[in-house]
Amino acid sequence: MAFKAFFVFIILLHFASFHNSAIVKGNNLNDLISERKQELPLKSVLTKQGDTYDCVNVYEQPSLKHPSLRNHRIQMRPSHKIRKMLAKMKHKKLPPGVQHAKIKLSEACPKGTIPILRVADKDLSKNISNLYKPQSNEGDQNLEFAGIYTQTTPDKKYQSNLATVSVYNPQVKPHQYSSAAISVEAGNGADFNQIQIGWTVYPDLFNGDTRTHWYFKMINNGNLSECYNLNCLGFVQTSTQVAIGAAIDKVSKYSTEDQVVLRFSIIRDEGSAVRTATWWLVVYHGDNDYDPIGYFPATQFNELAGGADKLQWGGYVLSSRDDNTSPPMGSGHFDNGVYQRTCFMSQVELVDHNFDLVDSLTGVQTSISRCYLAGDESYKNEQTGYSFCFGGRGGTDFICDYP
């Protein structure tokens, strides 16, 4: 009898071991690496910068591994209402010498696939592991901002933020970054939510690369450490030709008419119900050409689910707390009102709580930092719209390198 009981125990133990291994299969790091290596892209696109993007099935994108997106039905484009709104946000004709930065791949991926950057085998483990942890923690850094922002309106939620920003390549050291971006924000403290999109020079994020890249980042429910690009589990990419986090080949030339700009918008799509609401990231390539890059389901947020309390536009620089220097912001200069020398944002617009497009802002506040300034904020004309400039050379703990 004792032998029979022991035999049954061994059988049950073996079954439990098999069952547990089946559950784990496909969810641990080694399995993800193996899966990624076995994937055969339908197509690959090589950029001028030497980066290779593989066309991956839209339902195989890494962010869909987030538990909250299990069985998520992908929305391939915004609703008709939002597409009509996006058409109103088209960039006015650019002045002579000004051109849009090229962040599209030379070829689009086939329908039903999206471009994802190919990484070397030696970086694959790190890339996949980054999907499960924040990229950095700004609470452990020195972060400075110069730009403009709206007043908080808890009873009147903003539905979109958009602007055109000039693109530069400021020089930064390791563990520093310099960015220009727009953001939608809501909540405070542990409840702070944010979506931000713009350009950055951030070697720590891009494996030592000091080129300018476009990027987005997100801070969501109770997670005060931000994530970037496709490291943000929960972002659903839909564009077949815009490569997430791509390097920008050409940037603005200081003190010339040869300026390069990006135009982005972050817009909330209500969908048919609160649970289907989304925050879309959109880039404009020209007068009649815009691309919905992808979206965050509003269920990823507590405070931003119904709209934004605050909008922000401007420049950001970051350095580690043990670094007594701060990097340049924007062009690295601040000549108030001289847009050929100073990083600027033009055609600054928002969508209010009634889903009306507002192109002449009122009640905005200006923010400056120890070594960085902002100014010239006002509506200029139909072509420039509401605009302002910002930036600075940075400096040390004791001296700011003002122009």
C-alpha positions in Angstrom: 0.0 0.0 0.0 2.8 2.3 0.9 4.5 1.5 -2.4 1.3 2.3 -4.3 0.9 5.7 -2.6 4.6 6.5 -3.3 4.1 5.6 -7.0 1.0 7.9 -7.2 3.0 10.7 -5.6 5.8 10.4 -8.2 3.3 10.5 -11.0 1.6 13.6 -9.6 5.0 15.3 -9.1 6.0 14.6 -12.6 2.7 16.0 -13.9 3.1 19.2 -11.8 6.6 19.7 -13.1 5.4 19.3 -16.7 2.4 21.6 -16.1 4.6 24.3 -14.6 7.1 24.2 -17.4 4.3 24.6 -19.9 3.0 27.7 -18.1 6.5 29.3 -18.0 7.3 28.4 -21.6 7.1 31.6 -23.8 7.2 34.0 -20.8 10.8 33.9 -19.6 13.7 35.8 -21.0 15.4 32.9 -22.7 12.2 31.9 -24.5 11.7 35.4 -25.7 15.2 35.6 -27.0 14.8 32.3 -28.8 11.5 33.4 -30.3 13.0 36.7 -31.5 15.9 34.8 -33.2 13.5 32.4 -35.0 11.3 35.1 -36.4 11.8 35.6 -40.1 10.8 39.1 -41.2 8.7 39.4 -44.3 10.9 42.3 -45.4 13.9 44.3 -44.1 14.7 47.9 -44.8 18.3 49.4 -44.5 18.6 53.1 -43.7 21.3 55.6 -44.8 22.6 55.5 -41.2 23.2 51.8 -41.4 20.3 50.7 -39.3 18.2 47.7 -40.3 14.4 47.6 -39.6 12.6 44.2 -39.9 9.0 44.1 -40.9 7.2 42.2 -38.1 3.6 41.1 -37.9 1.7 43.9 -36.1 0.3 41.3 -33.6 3.9 40.1 -32.8 5.2 43.5 -31.6 6.9 43.4 -28.2 4.5 45.8 -26.4 1.6 43.4 -26.8 3.2 41.1 -24.3 1.8 43.5 -21.6 -0.8 41.5 -19.6 -3.4 44.2 -19.9 -3.2 43.9 -23.7 -3.8 40.2 -23.9 -6.4 39.6 -26.7 -6.3 43.3 -27.5 -7.9 44.2 -30.8 -5.6 46.6 -32.6 -7.1 49.8 -34.0 -5.3 50.4 -37.2 -6.2 54.1 -37.5 -8.0 56.8 -35.4 -11.7 57.3 -35.6 -13.3 59.3 -38.4 -13.8 62.2 -35.9 -10.1 62.3 -35.1 -9.0 62.0 -38.7 -11.1 65.1 -39.5 -9.4 66.9 -36.6 -5.9 65.8 -37.7 -6.6 67.2 -41.2 -7.3 70.6 -39.6 -3.9 70.4 -37.9 -2.0 70.3 -41.2 1.2 72.4 -41.2 1.1 75.7 -43.1 3.5 76.1 -45.9 7.1 76.2 -44.6 9.2 79.3 -45.1 12.1 79.1 -47.7 15.0 77.0 -46.5 12.9 75.1 -43.8 12.2 71.4 -44.3 10.6 68.5 -42.5 13.0 66.0 -40.9 12.8 62.7 -42.6 11.8 59.9 -40.2 10.1 57.7 -42.7 11.8 54.7 -44.0 12.6 54.7 -47.7 10.2 51.8 -48.2 7.1 50.9 -46.3 6.6 47.6 -44.6 3.9 45.3 -46.1 0.4 45.8 -44.9 -0.2 44.1 -41.5 3.5 44.5 -40.5 5.4 47.3 -38.7 9.2 48.2 -38.8 11.2 47.2 -35.7 14.9 48.0 -35.3 17.1 44.9 -35.6 19.6 44.5 -32.8 22.8 42.5 -32.7 22.8 39.2 -30.9 25.0 40.6 -28.1 22.4 43.3 -27.5 19.3 41.1 -27.8 19.2 40.0 -24.2 19.5 43.6 -23.0 16.8 44.8 -25.4 14.3 42.2 -24.4 15.0 42.7 -20.7 14.4 46.4 -21.1 10.8 45.6 -21.9 10.3 44.7 -18.3 11.9 47.6 -16.5 11.9 51.4 -16.8 14.6 53.0 -18.9 15.7 55.4 -16.1 14.5 57.3 -13.1 14.5 61.1 -13.4 14.1 61.3 -9.7 17.8 60.4 -9.4 18.9 63.0 -11.9 19.1 66.8 -12.4 16.3 67.6 -14.8 15.8 71.2 -16.1 13.1 72.6 -18.3 12.6 75.9 -20.3 9.4 76.5 -22.3 5.7 77.2 -21.8 2.8 75.3 -20.2 -0.9 75.7 -19.7 -2.6 76.2 -16.3 -4.2 73.1 -14.8 -7.9 72.8 -15.6 -9.3 69.9 -13.6 -12.9 70.4 -14.9 -11.8 71.1 -18.5 -9.6 68.4 -19.9 -7.3 69.1 -22.9 -7.7 66.6 -25.7 -4.6 67.3 -27.8 -1.2 69.0 -27.9 0.7 69.8 -31.1 3.6 72.0 -32.3 6.3 72.3 -34.9 9.8 72.2 -33.4 13.2 73.0 -34.9 15.7 70.1 -34.7 19.4 70.4 -33.5 22.2 68.2 -32.4 23.5 69.5 -29.0 26.6 67.9 -27.7 26.1 65.9 -24.5 28.3 63.7 -22.3 27.5 60.2 -21.1 24.6 60.1 -18.6 23.2 63.4 -20.0 20.5 64.1 -22.5 19.1 67.2 -24.3 15.6 67.1 -25.7 12.8 69.3 -27.2 9.3 67.9 -26.8 5.6 68.4 -26.2 3.6 66.5 -23.6 0.2 65.9 -22.1 0.1 65.4 -18.3 -2.3 64.8 -15.5 -2.1 64.0 -11.8 0.6 64.5 -9.2 3.0 62.5 -7.1 2.4 58.7 -7.4 -0.6 59.4 -9.6 1.4 61.5 -12.2 0.7 60.5 -15.8 2.6 61.8 -18.9 3.0 61.2 -22.6 5.8 63.1 -24.3 7.1 63.2 -27.9 9.9 65.1 -29.6 13.6 64.8 -30.4 16.5 64.0 -28.2 20.3 63.4 -28.0 20.6 60.6 -25.4 23.6 58.3 -25.7 22.5 56.1 -22.7 19.2 55.4 -24.4 20.6 54.7 -27.9 23.6 52.5 -27.1 26.2 55.4 -27.1 24.8 57.0 -30.2 25.2 60.8 -30.1 23.0 61.5 -33.2 19.6 63.2 -32.8 16.7 60.7 -32.6 13.0 61.3 -32.4 11.4 59.6 -29.4 8.4 59.2 -27.2 8.2 58.4 -23.5 5.4 57.6 -21.0 4.9 57.6 -17.3 1.7 55.8 -16.1 -0.1 54.6 -13.1 2.2 54.7 -10.0 5.3 54.2 -12.2 7.4 57.4 -11.7 10.3 55.9 -13.7 9.6 56.6 -17.4 9.9 54.3 -20.3 10.9 55.1 -23.9 9.8 54.0 -27.3 9.1 50.3 -27.7 10.4 49.7 -24.2 7.0 51.0 -23.2 4.8 47.9 -22.9 1.3 49.0 -23.8 2.1 51.2 -26.8 0.6 49.8 -30.0 2.5 50.7 -33.1 0.4 50.9 -36.4 2.5 52.8 -38.9 4.1 50.7 -41.6 6.8 53.3 -42.5 7.7 55.4 -39.5 10.5 53.7 -37.5 10.2 54.2 -33.8 13.2 56.1 -32.4 14.9 56.6 -35.7 18.0 58.8 -36.1 17.4 62.1 -37.9 20.0 62.4 -40.7 19.8 66.2 -41.2 19.4 68.9 -38.5 19.2 72.7 -38.4 22.3 74.8 -39.2 22.8 77.5 -36.6 22.4 81.1 -37.9 21.2 80.1 -41.4 17.9 79.7 -43.1 18.7 76.0 -43.4 16.3 74.8 -40.7 14.9 71.3 -40.1 11.6 70.8 -38.2 9.4 68.1 -36.8 5.7 68.5 -36.3 4.0 66.2 -33.8 0.7 65.9 -32.1 -0.6 63.8 -29.2 -4.4 63.5 -29.5 -7.0 61.6 -27.5 -9.6 59.5 -29.4 -12.7 58.9 -27.3 -13.7 55.8 -29.2 -17.1 54.3 -28.7 -16.6 54.0 -24.9 -14.2 55.0 -22.2 -12.5 51.6 -22.3 -11.8 52.0 -26.0 -10.3 55.5 -25.7 -6.8 55.9 -26.9 -4.0 58.5 -27.0 -2.5 58.6 -30.5 0.9 59.9 -31.5 1.0 61.6 -34.9 3.8 63.0 -37.1 3.4 65.4 -40.0 5.6 65.0 -43.0 4.4 67.8 -45.1 1.4 70.0 -46.0 -1.0 67.1 -46.7 0.9 64.1 -45.3 0.5 62.9 -41.7 1.1 59.5 -40.1 -0.6 58.1 -37.0 2.4 56.3 -35.5 0.4 54.3 -32.9 -1.4 54.7 -29.6 -1.6 54.1 -25.9 -4.9 52.6 -24.8 -6.4 55.0 -22.2 -6.7 52.0 -19.9 -2.9 52.3 -19.4 -3.6 55.4 -17.3 -5.6 56.5 -14.3 -5.3 60.3 -14.6 -4.9 60.7 -18.4 -7.8 58.4 -19.2 -10.3 61.2 -19.6 -8.0 63.9 -20.9 -5.0 66.1 -19.8 -4.9 68.6 -17.0 -1.8 70.3 -18.3 0.1 70.7 -21.6 3.8 71.5 -21.9 6.1 72.6 -24.8 9.8 73.2 -24.6 13.3 72.0 -23.9 14.6 69.5 -21.3 18.2 68.7 -20.2 19.3 66.0 -17.8 22.5 65.1 -16.0 23.4 62.8 -13.1 23.5 64.3 -9.6 27.2 63.8 -9.3 27.8 65.8 -12.6 28.4 69.5 -12.0 27.9 70.4 -15.6 24.7 70.7 -17.6 24.5 70.2 -21.4 23.4 72.7 -24.1 19.6 72.9 -24.8 18.2 73.4 -28.3 20.7 75.1 -30.5 23.0 75.8 -27.6 22.2 79.5 -27.8 19.4 81.8 -26.8 18.9 84.9 -28.9 15.3 86.0 -28.0 13.1 86.1 -31.1 15.9 85.2 -33.6 14.7 81.8 -34.8 17.6 81.1 -37.0 19.9 81.0 -34.0 17.5 79.7 -31.3 15.5 76.5 -31.1 11.8 77.4 -31.5 8.3 75.9 -31.6 5.8 77.3 -34.0 2.2 76.5 -35.0 1.6 75.7 -31.3 -2.0 74.5 -30.9 -4.2 72.5 -28.6 -7.6 70.9 -28.6 -9.8 71.9 -25.7 -12.4 70.0 -23.7 -15.0 70.7 -26.4 -12.7 69.2 -29.1 -12.2 72.6 -30.6 -8.9 73.4 -32.2 -7.3 76.5 -30.5 -4.4 78.2 -32.4 -4.1 81.4 -30.4 -3.2 80.3 -26.9 -4.2 82.3 -23.8 -3.3 81.9 -20.2 0.0 80.0 -20.8 2.9 80.3 -18.4 6.6 80.6 -19.1 9.1 78.5 -17.3 12.9 79.1 -17.2 15.7 77.2 -15.5 19.0 78.3 -14.0 20.9 78.2 -17.3 18.1 78.1 -19.9 15.6 80.7 -21.1 12.4 81.0 -23.0 10.7 83.9 -24.7 8.9 85.6 -27.6 5.7 83.6 -26.8 2.8 85.0 -28.8 0.7 84.6 -31.9 2.6 86.0 -34.9 0.7 85.4 -38.1 -1.2 82.6 -40.0 2.0 81.0 -41.2 3.9 81.0 -37.9 0.9 80.8 -35.6 1.6 80.9 -31.9 5.4 80.5 -31.4 8.2 80.9 -28.9 11.9 80.1 -28.6 14.0 78.5 -25.9 17.5 77.1 -25.1 20.9 77.9 -23.7 24.5 76.8 -23.5 24.3 75.1 -20.1 27.2 75.5 -17.7 28.4 74.4 -14.3 27.0 74.5 -10.8 28.5 78.0 -10.5 28.6 79.6 -13.9 26.0 79.6 -16.7 27.4 80.1 -20.2 24.9 82.8 -21.3 25.5 84.2 -24.9 
